[in-house]
């Protein structure tokens, strides 16, 4: 029993250390956008090119790009961000997770943090993000997508843009949400407005950039009172 308690106490300090490292590192890279996608789709895949393009465009707009740090579409987004950095402050960030079968970090992240705990890593994806871009992916990608929707729906996180890229890939899921889940009453009709869909990296970048600029105006008080009220209501409603 004593060994068990000692292990639990030590784990608390390890978890605290991951949060401290993450906060201290990432608070310097905002504004940022977190991009998710499969580690299994390689460079010849069309969505690798789309991931690169959206990462590059966001970096050119001044956003740091945060990914899971691994291969596939994560690599694509980091690679695009590295290309789009120019002389700006945007960074290419990889939040790598230590796994039994080690995930090799991609070489395009110039800021890298390694995590043992998925939940600490998930906080870092959300804490400094002005939006999410969700490329085709599996369970891990969907986990990040649905957790963000849940946190926004329950007003535990700011209502920032969540952009699904890949209409054909996601259409079965989005159809089920919009038809079955809404019809059965397990989500509200307005909940399907918490994400947007596109195949165009330019449009994805515009959605996030426009929202971020509107929020910046709201924060600095440069919007009209009517605009501020609308933005505030949208944020509270999700």
C-alpha positions as CSV (number, residue, x, y, z in Angstrom):
1,X,0.0,0.0,0.0
2,X,2.8,2.4,0.8
3,X,4.5,1.7,-2.5
4,X,1.2,2.4,-4.3
5,X,0.7,5.7,-2.5
6,X,4.3,6.7,-3.2
7,X,3.9,5.9,-6.9
8,X,0.7,8.0,-7.1
9,X,2.4,11.0,-5.4
10,X,5.3,10.8,-7.7
11,X,3.0,10.6,-10.7
12,X,1.4,13.9,-9.6
13,X,4.7,15.6,-9.8
14,X,5.4,14.2,-13.3
15,X,2.0,15.4,-14.5
16,X,2.7,18.8,-12.9
17,X,6.0,18.9,-14.7
18,X,4.4,18.3,-18.1
19,X,1.9,21.1,-17.5
20,X,4.6,23.5,-16.4
21,X,6.9,22.8,-19.4
22,X,3.9,23.1,-21.8
23,X,2.7,26.4,-20.4
24,X,6.1,27.9,-20.2
25,X,7.0,27.0,-23.7
26,X,3.7,27.5,-25.6
27,X,2.7,30.8,-24.0
28,X,5.4,32.4,-26.2
29,X,4.1,31.1,-29.5
30,X,0.5,32.5,-29.6
31,X,-1.5,33.0,-31.7
32,X,-1.6,29.4,-32.8
33,X,-3.7,26.9,-34.6
34,X,-3.8,23.2,-33.8
35,X,-3.9,20.9,-36.8
36,X,-4.9,17.2,-36.4
37,X,-4.7,14.3,-38.9
38,X,-3.6,10.8,-39.5
39,X,0.0,9.7,-39.0
40,X,-0.7,6.9,-41.6
41,X,-1.2,9.1,-44.7
42,X,2.1,9.6,-46.4
43,X,3.6,12.2,-48.7
44,X,2.0,10.9,-51.9
45,X,-1.5,11.3,-50.4
46,X,-3.5,14.4,-51.6
47,X,-4.3,15.4,-48.1
48,X,-0.6,15.6,-47.3
49,X,-0.4,18.4,-49.8
50,X,-3.5,20.0,-48.3
51,X,-2.0,19.8,-44.8
52,X,1.2,21.4,-46.0
53,X,-0.7,24.2,-47.7
54,X,-3.0,25.0,-44.8
55,X,0.1,25.0,-42.5
56,X,1.9,27.3,-44.8
57,X,-1.0,29.7,-45.2
58,X,-1.6,29.9,-41.5
59,X,2.0,30.6,-40.8
60,X,2.0,33.4,-43.4
61,X,-0.9,34.9,-41.5
62,X,1.2,34.9,-38.3
63,X,-0.2,31.8,-36.6
64,X,2.1,29.2,-35.1
65,X,1.1,25.7,-36.1
66,X,0.7,23.0,-33.4
67,X,0.5,19.4,-34.3
68,X,1.0,16.0,-32.5
69,X,4.6,16.1,-33.8
70,X,4.5,12.8,-35.6
71,X,4.6,11.6,-39.3
72,X,1.8,11.7,-41.9
73,X,-0.5,14.7,-41.9
74,X,1.1,16.1,-38.7
75,X,4.4,16.2,-40.6
76,X,2.6,17.9,-43.5
77,X,1.3,20.7,-41.4
78,X,4.6,21.3,-39.6
79,X,6.4,21.2,-42.9
80,X,4.0,23.8,-44.4
81,X,4.4,26.0,-41.3
82,X,8.2,25.8,-41.6
83,X,7.9,27.0,-45.2
84,X,5.5,29.8,-44.4
85,X,7.3,31.2,-41.4
86,X,9.4,33.8,-43.3
87,X,10.5,36.6,-41.0
88,X,7.4,36.4,-38.8
89,X,7.0,35.0,-35.3
90,X,5.1,32.0,-36.3
91,X,6.6,28.7,-35.0
92,X,6.2,25.1,-36.1
93,X,5.3,23.1,-32.9
94,X,5.2,19.4,-32.4
95,X,3.7,17.9,-29.2
96,X,5.1,14.4,-29.3
97,X,3.6,11.6,-27.3
98,X,5.8,8.8,-25.9
99,X,4.2,5.5,-26.8
100,X,5.2,1.8,-26.3
101,X,5.8,1.7,-30.1
102,X,7.7,5.0,-30.2
103,X,6.2,7.7,-32.5
104,X,9.1,9.1,-34.4
105,X,8.9,12.9,-34.3
106,X,8.9,14.6,-37.7
107,X,11.9,16.9,-38.5
108,X,9.8,20.0,-39.3
109,X,8.9,21.1,-35.8
110,X,11.3,23.8,-34.5
111,X,9.6,23.7,-31.1
112,X,9.1,20.2,-29.6
113,X,7.7,19.0,-26.3
114,X,7.5,15.3,-25.4
115,X,4.6,14.0,-23.2
116,X,3.9,10.9,-21.3
117,X,0.3,11.8,-20.6
118,X,-2.3,12.3,-23.3
119,X,-4.5,14.5,-21.2
120,X,-1.7,17.0,-20.5
121,X,-0.9,17.1,-24.2
122,X,-4.6,17.6,-25.0
123,X,-4.7,20.7,-22.8
124,X,-1.8,22.2,-24.7
125,X,-3.5,21.7,-28.0
126,X,-6.5,23.7,-26.8
127,X,-4.9,26.2,-24.4
128,X,-3.1,28.4,-26.9
129,X,-5.2,27.7,-30.0
130,X,-7.3,30.3,-32.0
131,X,-8.8,27.4,-33.9
132,X,-8.6,23.8,-35.0
133,X,-8.1,22.3,-38.4
134,X,-9.1,18.6,-38.5
135,X,-7.8,16.7,-41.5
136,X,-8.7,13.1,-42.2
137,X,-7.7,10.8,-39.3
138,X,-8.6,8.0,-37.0
139,X,-9.6,7.6,-33.4
140,X,-7.0,10.1,-32.1
141,X,-8.1,12.8,-34.6
142,X,-11.8,12.2,-33.8
143,X,-11.0,12.3,-30.1
144,X,-9.6,15.8,-30.4
145,X,-12.5,16.9,-32.6
146,X,-15.2,15.7,-30.3
147,X,-13.5,16.9,-27.1
148,X,-13.3,20.4,-28.5
149,X,-16.9,20.3,-29.6
150,X,-17.9,19.1,-26.1
151,X,-15.9,21.8,-24.3
152,X,-17.4,24.5,-26.5
153,X,-20.9,23.1,-26.3
154,X,-20.7,23.1,-22.5
155,X,-19.0,26.6,-22.4
156,X,-15.8,25.3,-20.9
157,X,-13.7,26.6,-23.8
158,X,-13.9,29.7,-26.0
159,X,-16.0,29.2,-29.1
160,X,-13.2,29.2,-31.7
161,X,-13.5,27.8,-35.3
162,X,-13.2,24.1,-35.8
163,X,-12.7,23.4,-39.5
164,X,-13.1,19.8,-40.9
165,X,-11.1,19.4,-44.1
166,X,-12.1,16.6,-46.3
167,X,-15.8,16.6,-47.1
168,X,-15.9,13.2,-48.7
169,X,-13.9,11.6,-45.9
170,X,-16.1,13.1,-43.1
171,X,-19.5,13.1,-44.9
172,X,-20.7,9.9,-43.2
173,X,-19.9,11.2,-39.8
174,X,-21.3,14.7,-40.4
175,X,-24.5,13.3,-42.0
176,X,-25.0,11.1,-38.9
177,X,-24.6,14.1,-36.6
178,X,-26.9,16.4,-38.6
179,X,-29.6,13.8,-39.2
180,X,-29.6,10.9,-36.7
181,X,-28.1,12.6,-33.6
182,X,-30.2,15.8,-34.1
183,X,-33.4,13.8,-34.9
184,X,-33.0,11.6,-31.8
185,X,-32.4,14.7,-29.7
186,X,-28.9,13.7,-28.4
187,X,-27.5,17.0,-29.7
188,X,-29.3,20.2,-30.5
189,X,-29.7,21.4,-34.1
190,X,-27.4,24.4,-33.3
191,X,-24.7,22.1,-32.1
192,X,-23.8,21.1,-35.7
193,X,-22.9,24.8,-36.3
194,X,-19.9,24.4,-33.9
195,X,-17.8,23.1,-36.9
196,X,-17.4,24.1,-40.5
197,X,-16.4,22.0,-43.5
198,X,-14.2,22.7,-46.5
199,X,-11.7,21.1,-48.9
200,X,-9.9,24.4,-49.5
201,X,-6.9,25.4,-47.4
202,X,-7.5,29.0,-48.4
203,X,-11.0,28.9,-47.0
204,X,-9.9,27.1,-43.8
205,X,-7.3,29.8,-43.3
206,X,-9.8,32.6,-43.9
207,X,-12.3,31.2,-41.4
208,X,-9.8,31.1,-38.7
209,X,-8.1,34.4,-39.5
210,X,-11.4,36.3,-39.8
211,X,-12.6,34.9,-36.4
212,X,-9.3,35.8,-34.7
213,X,-9.3,39.3,-36.0
214,X,-12.9,39.9,-34.9
215,X,-12.0,38.7,-31.4
216,X,-9.0,40.9,-31.3
217,X,-11.2,43.9,-32.2
218,X,-13.6,42.8,-29.5
219,X,-10.8,42.5,-26.9
220,X,-9.5,46.0,-27.7
221,X,-12.9,47.6,-27.8
222,X,-12.6,48.7,-31.5
223,X,-15.8,47.0,-32.6
224,X,-19.2,48.8,-32.5
225,X,-21.4,47.9,-29.5
226,X,-23.7,45.9,-31.9
227,X,-20.8,43.9,-33.3
228,X,-19.4,43.3,-29.8
229,X,-22.8,42.0,-28.6
230,X,-23.1,39.6,-31.5
231,X,-19.6,38.2,-31.0
232,X,-20.2,37.9,-27.3
233,X,-23.4,36.0,-27.8
234,X,-21.8,33.7,-30.3
235,X,-19.1,33.0,-27.9
236,X,-21.4,32.2,-25.0
237,X,-23.9,30.2,-27.1
238,X,-21.3,28.0,-28.8
